[in-house]
Amino acid sequence: MVDMNSPLSAEIESQLALIDDGEVIEATIKWNDTEETEVVPIAMHGDMGADDGVFFYCDSLNDFRALMRPDCPEDFKVTGFTGVRARYPLD
């Protein structure tokens, strides 16, 4: 698993370079309010409006990077990811 506690390193960037549009990433998130963690699917594709089991949608790799930064604008932060789970849309 890639550790997100430090600034985006060359290792993290090399892992991110392997992610293609339309893939679903298994990501570990940490909630800001409770600091609880969980593994969730994040799709590298805009929200299609379907209830397809995807936790969050990113329109670009830069959107995914923003979820890893300390100043992430969401209620959670990505703290790690294990790689690609599936292609979007999910079966």
Secondary structure as GFF3:
##gff-version 3
##sequence-region A 1 91
A	DSSP	beta_strand	2	3	.	.	.	ID=ss1
A	DSSP	alpha_helix	10	16	.	.	.	ID=ss2
A	DSSP	beta_strand	23	31	.	.	.	ID=ss3
A	DSSP	beta_strand	37	43	.	.	.	ID=ss4
A	DSSP	beta_strand	56	57	.	.	.	ID=ss5
A	DSSP	alpha_helix	61	66	.	.	.	ID=ss6
A	DSSP	beta_strand	76	87	.	.	.	ID=ss7
###
